[in-house]
Every structure is written in C-alpha cells, then in structure tokens.
Amino acid sequence: MIDWLTDGIGNAGSRTHEYGVLAKRMVQTAREQVAAVVAAAPDEVHFTSGATESNNIALLGLAAHGHSTERRHIVSTAIEHKAVLEPLQEMENRGFEISLISPESTGTVTTDAILGKLRPDTLLVSVMHANNETGAIQPISEIAAALEGHEAYFHVDAAQGYGKDLSPLRNIRIDLISVSGHKAYGPLGVGALIARRRGFKSPPLAPLTYGGGQERGLRPGTLPVPLLIGFGVAAERALADNKHRRERCSQIGREAKDALARLHPRYHSDPGLALPHVLNFSIPGIDSEAIMVAVKDLAAISNGSACTSQSYSPSHVLEAMNLPEDAVAGAVRLSWCHLTPDVDWMAIADRIESLA
C-alpha cells in the first residue's frame, strides 16, 4: 500500500496509458482476492467505502424494484447494526413495511421466527452474519436453505464475520453480502458489496449516487487503488491463515473465561454460537463504566458499539434480548485477534473483583 500511495499514479478507469492499465490490473487482483473468501465471482464484487455504504446500497438500492413489483415487505432483526436499521427506517419512510425479529436469550434469532414473517410480497430478508456487540453468530445457512423457492432477496451484513467464519458466506442463496476491509485487518475506508447472480441475473439494485459509471454503474467514483490493494491482500491472508487465527483467538478466549470464572460473569451470548474473539458480559452488582475505568491501563474495552460511543445509551442489542436492566447497564465488550499478544487476564479479573 505504501508503494502505491507514494508512487502509484494510475487511475484504474484509464485504459489509454500504462499507468492506468497497471492500476486496473491491481484492482482486478484485489477483486479476485475479496471474491475468493466467499466463493463468489470477481465481477460480483462492487467496491465501496465500507460495510455501511454497502448496506445502504443493498437495502435502498432495492426500493425501486420493490415499488415496481409491489413487493414492499422486508424481514430483518432487532439486533442489526445501525448501518442496517437506519436504512430500514428510511425504507419504511418510503412506504415499505418492516418486520424486525427479536433474538433469543442466546443473542441469536431463529430460522422459524424469520420464516414466520415471510410473505408472498416479501422483497428482502436481511440478517447479519455475527453481531458486533455480542459476537453471536446468526443461523444464516439455515435461513438460506429455508428461503429456497421464495423470490425474496437475502442480504447479509458480514462486517464481523467476513474472513473469520468462512463456510456460511459461501452459500449461493445469499444474494448480497456487505463487508468492510478493516474488519479483515485491511485498511480503513474500503469495503465491498458482493452481489451474486441468480442464474444470469444480478440483483436489481439501483445506484444511490451518479456520475462516472464505475463498479458497473452501481457505485461511481475514482477507485482508491492503494486501499483496494490492501483490502485484497488482507482478504487473501484471512483465507490462507483462517485455521491458525481461529485457534489463536479461541485460546485467548479460554484464558479469559478461566480468569473471569471466579467473578461469576453473565455472558450475553452462547459460547458455542459466537465468534471466538468476542466476549460480552456483565458482573452482578458492578457498573460497566466502573469496569472500564478500573482496567483502562490493562485493556481497552467498551460498553457498546463504537458507532454510538460518543453518546452512550443502553445497547439496543441487549435490550432486544430482554436482559435484566442491571445486565444491560453492566455489560462490557472485550475483543481481540490473532495478533493480540498474551493478556494478563488474572490482573484484569483482580481489578474487576476489587470493585465488588
């Protein structure tokens, strides 16, 4: 990336000189690398600024088709990221009916609950891959299987699971996948919307912006070649190193749970149904703010989504799970990755215990 930031002057949209040809070649390589993670075709990858933009294109981009076909019903979940919930609110403003499914106490929705809301006029089902606060993995493979035979498009916000939990996203019944580069340890400010074809037809998405025709007319603008190169390399490495990364993350998680066990934490997802690098928990009688202050020199932890941390309010995810008020108020989120050095979990547990 540094080489291309300093010396890469080619515009991938320019085909009349060697600089542009080389840039286009690098972008094509990145497209292939990003597509390989989910077993998609390279030309099904549309580069964006991140999963938020991808979610907006996937949802709002279907509005015109929904109106023209009189299919104005959408099924989603109450635990989606704001980057899905807010576009859904806009869809509602445009005359669509939104059915939001609440999760079980494990933090996951059930396939039966999704199917129970499905109607002949359902345009879209949108269910996240894994929750950004609890790490709870949703049953997207089961939902995809259950949608066979129904015309509804299936969208998955895979920001949290792309490059980490590989198999579910390879299901060809998933029409639209939103991903962010930085969640796969690539650069900030780049992502993709993967729009799979059904047979020979791509999802009928309309662009949200105009001017230039890049990304097959769906997302105009000069491509940020250095960011795409970084994203592609990150995707390639995530695929090649997946097993080792999961093992390392699982090891850190086991160490964390062993150290925290004496505090009798309440975990807000089923460990068997969650990403191995996320813990969301509360300690009875201890406020989340007190925990964050107590361990701030040992670990950087949070009590909500980074996207809403500027003005803290109770987590809509935990409230949707119908957790007790004290559990919601006391919830903290810990996460790590394969690059995280050894953690002194006993010291963290000691600090938290001192607050009791």
C-alpha positions as CSV (number, residue, x, y, z in Angstrom):
1,M,0.0,0.0,0.0
2,I,2.8,2.4,0.9
3,D,4.4,1.9,-2.5
4,W,1.1,2.7,-4.3
5,L,0.4,5.7,-2.0
6,T,3.7,7.2,-2.9
7,D,4.3,6.0,-6.5
8,G,1.0,4.7,-7.7
9,I,-0.3,7.4,-10.0
10,G,-2.6,5.3,-12.2
11,N,-6.3,5.6,-12.4
12,A,-7.9,2.2,-12.8
13,G,-10.5,3.8,-15.1
14,S,-7.9,5.0,-17.6
15,R,-7.1,2.5,-20.3
16,T,-5.1,4.7,-22.7
17,H,-1.8,4.5,-20.9
18,E,0.3,2.0,-19.0
19,Y,-0.2,3.7,-15.6
20,G,-4.0,3.1,-15.8
21,V,-3.6,-0.4,-17.2
22,L,-1.4,-1.4,-14.3
23,A,-3.8,0.1,-11.8
24,K,-6.7,-1.8,-13.4
25,R,-4.7,-5.0,-13.1
26,M,-4.1,-4.4,-9.4
27,V,-7.8,-3.7,-8.8
28,Q,-8.7,-6.9,-10.7
29,T,-6.4,-8.9,-8.5
30,A,-8.0,-7.3,-5.4
31,R,-11.4,-8.2,-6.7
32,E,-10.4,-11.8,-7.2
33,Q,-8.9,-11.9,-3.6
34,V,-12.0,-10.5,-2.0
35,A,-14.3,-12.7,-4.0
36,A,-12.4,-15.9,-3.1
37,V,-13.2,-15.6,0.6
38,V,-16.9,-16.1,-0.1
39,A,-16.5,-18.2,-3.3
40,A,-18.0,-15.5,-5.5
41,A,-17.1,-14.5,-9.0
42,P,-14.8,-11.5,-9.2
43,D,-17.3,-9.5,-11.2
44,E,-19.8,-9.9,-8.4
45,V,-17.6,-7.7,-6.1
46,H,-18.5,-4.0,-6.1
47,F,-16.0,-1.9,-4.1
48,T,-17.4,0.7,-1.6
49,S,-16.1,2.7,1.3
50,G,-17.1,0.1,3.8
51,A,-20.0,-2.1,5.0
52,T,-22.1,0.9,5.9
53,E,-22.2,2.1,2.3
54,S,-22.7,-1.5,1.1
55,N,-25.6,-1.9,3.4
56,N,-27.2,1.3,2.1
57,I,-26.8,0.2,-1.5
58,A,-28.1,-3.3,-0.8
59,L,-31.2,-2.0,1.0
60,L,-32.1,1.3,-0.5
61,G,-30.9,0.1,-3.9
62,L,-33.8,-2.4,-4.0
63,A,-36.5,0.3,-3.3
64,A,-37.4,1.0,-6.9
65,H,-37.7,-2.7,-7.7
66,G,-39.9,-3.2,-4.7
67,H,-42.2,-0.5,-5.7
68,S,-42.4,-1.6,-9.4
69,T,-43.2,-5.2,-8.4
70,E,-45.4,-4.3,-5.4
71,R,-43.2,-6.2,-3.0
72,R,-42.9,-3.8,-0.2
73,H,-42.2,-6.0,2.8
74,I,-38.8,-6.6,4.5
75,V,-37.8,-9.0,7.2
76,S,-34.8,-8.2,9.4
77,T,-33.8,-8.5,13.1
78,A,-33.8,-6.1,16.0
79,I,-30.1,-6.7,16.7
80,E,-28.8,-5.4,13.3
81,H,-26.1,-2.7,13.2
82,K,-27.3,0.9,12.9
83,A,-26.0,0.7,9.3
84,V,-28.9,-1.6,8.6
85,L,-31.5,-0.4,11.0
86,E,-31.3,3.2,9.8
87,P,-31.6,2.4,6.1
88,L,-34.6,0.2,7.0
89,Q,-36.2,3.2,8.7
90,E,-35.7,5.1,5.5
91,M,-37.3,2.3,3.6
92,E,-40.3,2.5,6.0
93,N,-40.5,6.2,5.3
94,R,-40.7,5.3,1.6
95,G,-43.7,3.0,2.1
96,F,-42.2,-0.3,3.0
97,E,-43.3,-2.5,5.9
98,I,-40.5,-3.7,8.1
99,S,-40.8,-6.8,10.3
100,L,-38.0,-7.0,12.9
101,I,-37.4,-10.3,14.7
102,S,-36.2,-10.3,18.3
103,P,-33.5,-12.7,19.3
104,E,-33.5,-15.5,21.9
105,S,-31.6,-15.1,25.2
106,T,-28.6,-16.5,23.4
107,G,-28.4,-13.5,21.1
108,T,-29.4,-15.4,18.0
109,V,-32.6,-15.3,16.0
110,T,-34.3,-18.5,14.9
111,T,-35.0,-19.6,11.4
112,D,-38.6,-20.3,12.3
113,A,-39.1,-16.8,13.5
114,I,-37.8,-15.5,10.2
115,L,-40.0,-17.9,8.2
116,G,-42.9,-16.9,10.4
117,K,-42.8,-13.4,9.0
118,L,-42.2,-14.4,5.3
119,R,-45.0,-13.3,2.9
120,P,-45.5,-13.5,-0.8
121,D,-44.8,-9.8,-1.1
122,T,-41.5,-10.0,0.9
123,L,-38.8,-8.3,-1.1
124,L,-35.9,-8.8,1.2
125,V,-34.6,-10.7,4.2
126,S,-31.6,-9.0,5.9
127,V,-29.9,-10.9,8.7
128,M,-26.4,-10.1,10.0
129,H,-23.7,-12.8,10.0
130,A,-22.5,-12.2,13.5
131,N,-23.4,-9.5,16.0
132,N,-20.9,-6.7,16.5
133,E,-21.6,-6.4,20.2
134,T,-22.1,-10.0,21.4
135,G,-20.4,-11.9,18.7
136,A,-23.4,-14.2,18.4
137,I,-23.4,-16.0,15.0
138,Q,-26.8,-16.0,13.3
139,P,-28.1,-19.1,11.5
140,I,-27.7,-17.7,8.0
141,S,-27.0,-21.1,6.4
142,E,-30.3,-22.4,7.8
143,I,-32.1,-19.2,6.7
144,A,-30.6,-19.5,3.2
145,A,-31.8,-23.1,2.9
146,A,-35.3,-22.2,4.2
147,L,-35.5,-19.4,1.5
148,E,-35.2,-21.8,-1.4
149,G,-38.2,-21.4,-3.6
150,H,-39.0,-17.9,-2.4
151,E,-38.2,-14.9,-4.5
152,A,-37.1,-12.7,-1.6
153,Y,-33.5,-11.5,-1.8
154,F,-31.2,-12.4,1.0
155,H,-28.8,-9.8,2.3
156,V,-26.2,-10.5,5.0
157,D,-24.2,-7.8,6.8
158,A,-21.0,-9.8,7.1
159,A,-18.8,-7.0,8.5
160,Q,-18.0,-9.0,11.7
161,G,-17.6,-12.5,10.1
162,Y,-16.0,-12.0,6.7
163,G,-12.6,-13.7,6.7
164,K,-13.3,-15.3,10.1
165,D,-16.3,-17.6,9.8
166,L,-15.9,-18.8,6.2
167,S,-18.4,-21.5,5.3
168,P,-21.8,-19.7,5.8
169,L,-21.0,-16.9,3.5
170,R,-20.2,-19.3,0.6
171,N,-23.9,-20.3,0.4
172,I,-25.0,-19.3,-3.1
173,R,-28.6,-18.5,-1.8
174,I,-27.1,-15.4,-0.2
175,D,-27.7,-12.7,-2.8
176,L,-26.0,-9.7,-1.2
177,I,-23.0,-9.6,1.3
178,S,-21.7,-6.4,2.9
179,V,-18.1,-6.4,4.1
180,S,-15.5,-3.9,5.5
181,G,-11.8,-4.0,4.8
182,H,-10.6,-3.1,8.3
183,K,-12.6,-5.8,9.9
184,A,-10.4,-8.3,8.0
185,Y,-7.3,-6.4,9.1
186,G,-7.1,-4.4,5.9
187,P,-7.2,-0.6,5.7
188,L,-9.9,1.7,6.9
189,G,-12.2,3.3,4.4
190,V,-12.8,0.5,1.9
191,G,-15.2,-2.4,1.7
192,A,-17.4,-4.2,-0.8
193,L,-20.9,-5.2,-1.7
194,I,-20.9,-8.7,-3.2
195,A,-24.0,-9.1,-5.4
196,R,-24.4,-12.7,-6.5
197,R,-26.2,-13.5,-9.7
198,R,-29.1,-15.9,-9.8
199,G,-28.6,-17.8,-13.0
200,F,-27.5,-14.9,-15.2
201,K,-29.3,-12.1,-13.4
202,S,-27.8,-9.8,-10.8
203,P,-29.9,-8.3,-8.0
204,P,-31.9,-5.4,-9.4
205,L,-30.0,-2.7,-7.5
206,A,-30.3,1.0,-8.4
207,P,-27.3,3.3,-7.6
208,L,-27.6,5.8,-4.8
209,T,-25.1,8.2,-6.4
210,Y,-24.4,9.1,-10.0
211,G,-21.5,10.3,-12.2
212,G,-18.9,8.2,-13.7
213,G,-20.3,4.7,-14.1
214,Q,-17.6,2.8,-12.1
215,E,-18.3,-0.5,-10.5
216,R,-20.8,-1.5,-13.2
217,G,-22.7,1.7,-12.7
218,L,-23.6,0.9,-9.1
219,R,-21.0,3.0,-7.3
220,P,-19.4,5.8,-9.2
221,G,-16.2,7.5,-8.3
222,T,-12.4,7.0,-8.9
223,L,-11.3,3.8,-7.2
224,P,-8.8,4.2,-4.3
225,V,-6.3,1.8,-5.7
226,P,-3.9,1.6,-2.7
227,L,-6.9,0.8,-0.4
228,L,-8.1,-1.9,-2.7
229,I,-4.7,-3.5,-2.9
230,G,-4.5,-3.6,0.9
231,F,-8.0,-5.0,1.2
232,G,-7.2,-7.7,-1.4
233,V,-4.0,-8.8,0.4
234,A,-5.9,-8.8,3.8
235,A,-8.6,-11.0,2.3
236,E,-6.1,-13.4,0.8
237,R,-4.3,-13.7,4.1
238,A,-7.5,-14.2,6.0
239,L,-8.4,-17.1,3.8
240,A,-5.0,-18.7,3.9
241,D,-4.5,-18.3,7.6
242,N,-8.0,-18.9,8.8
243,K,-7.4,-22.0,10.9
244,H,-4.5,-20.6,12.8
245,R,-6.3,-17.4,13.5
246,R,-9.3,-19.2,14.9
247,E,-7.2,-21.4,17.1
248,R,-5.3,-18.4,18.5
249,C,-8.5,-16.4,19.2
250,S,-10.1,-19.5,20.8
251,Q,-7.0,-19.9,23.0
252,I,-7.2,-16.3,24.2
253,G,-10.9,-16.7,24.9
254,R,-10.4,-19.8,27.0
255,E,-7.8,-17.9,29.1
256,A,-10.2,-15.0,29.6
257,K,-13.1,-17.2,30.7
258,D,-10.8,-19.2,33.1
259,A,-9.6,-16.0,34.7
260,L,-13.1,-14.4,34.9
261,A,-14.8,-17.5,36.2
262,R,-14.5,-16.6,39.9
263,L,-16.4,-13.4,39.2
264,H,-19.4,-15.4,38.0
265,P,-19.9,-13.3,34.9
266,R,-23.2,-13.4,32.9
267,Y,-22.2,-14.0,29.2
268,H,-24.6,-12.4,26.7
269,S,-24.2,-15.0,24.0
270,D,-23.9,-18.8,23.9
271,P,-20.2,-19.5,23.6
272,G,-20.9,-22.3,21.2
273,L,-22.8,-19.9,18.9
274,A,-20.4,-16.9,18.9
275,L,-17.3,-15.7,17.3
276,P,-14.2,-16.9,19.2
277,H,-12.7,-13.4,19.6
278,V,-15.6,-11.6,21.3
279,L,-16.9,-11.6,24.9
280,N,-19.8,-9.6,26.1
281,F,-20.6,-10.0,29.7
282,S,-21.7,-8.3,32.9
283,I,-20.7,-8.9,36.6
284,P,-23.6,-8.7,39.1
285,G,-23.5,-5.5,41.1
286,I,-20.8,-3.8,39.0
287,D,-21.4,-1.0,36.5
288,S,-19.8,-1.1,33.1
289,E,-18.3,2.4,33.5
290,A,-16.5,1.4,36.7
291,I,-15.0,-1.7,35.0
292,M,-13.7,0.4,32.1
293,V,-12.1,2.9,34.4
294,A,-10.6,0.2,36.6
295,V,-8.8,-1.7,33.8
296,K,-8.0,1.2,31.4
297,D,-4.3,0.8,31.8
298,L,-4.6,-3.0,31.2
299,A,-7.1,-3.3,28.4
300,A,-9.1,-1.1,26.0
301,I,-12.7,-2.3,26.4
302,S,-16.1,-0.8,25.6
303,N,-19.7,-0.9,26.8
304,G,-21.4,-0.6,23.4
305,S,-20.9,-0.2,19.7
306,A,-18.1,2.1,18.5
307,C,-20.5,3.7,16.2
308,T,-22.6,5.0,19.1
309,S,-20.0,5.5,21.8
310,Q,-20.0,9.3,21.5
311,S,-23.4,9.4,23.2
312,Y,-23.8,6.3,25.3
313,S,-27.3,4.9,25.6
314,P,-28.3,1.3,26.6
315,S,-27.5,-1.2,23.9
316,H,-30.4,-1.9,21.6
317,V,-29.0,-5.4,21.0
318,L,-29.0,-6.3,24.7
319,E,-32.4,-4.7,25.2
320,A,-33.8,-6.7,22.3
321,M,-32.6,-9.8,24.1
322,N,-34.8,-8.9,27.1
323,L,-31.9,-9.0,29.5
324,P,-32.4,-7.6,33.0
325,E,-31.8,-3.8,33.4
326,D,-28.7,-4.4,35.6
327,A,-27.2,-6.8,33.0
328,V,-27.6,-4.2,30.2
329,A,-26.2,-1.4,32.4
330,G,-23.2,-3.6,33.4
331,A,-22.4,-5.1,30.1
332,V,-18.8,-4.7,28.7
333,R,-17.4,-5.9,25.4
334,L,-13.9,-7.5,25.1
335,S,-12.4,-8.5,21.7
336,W,-9.0,-9.5,20.4
337,C,-7.5,-11.0,17.3
338,H,-4.8,-13.4,16.2
339,L,-2.2,-10.6,16.5
340,T,-3.1,-9.8,20.2
341,P,-0.1,-10.5,22.5
342,D,-0.5,-12.5,25.7
343,V,-3.0,-10.9,28.0
344,D,-2.8,-10.7,31.8
345,W,-6.3,-11.8,32.4
346,M,-5.7,-12.5,36.0
347,A,-4.8,-8.9,36.6
348,I,-7.9,-7.8,34.8
349,A,-10.0,-10.1,36.9
350,D,-8.3,-8.8,40.1
351,R,-9.2,-5.2,39.2
352,I,-12.8,-6.1,38.5
353,E,-13.1,-8.1,41.7
354,S,-11.8,-5.1,43.7
355,L,-14.9,-3.2,42.6
356,A,-17.3,-5.7,44.2
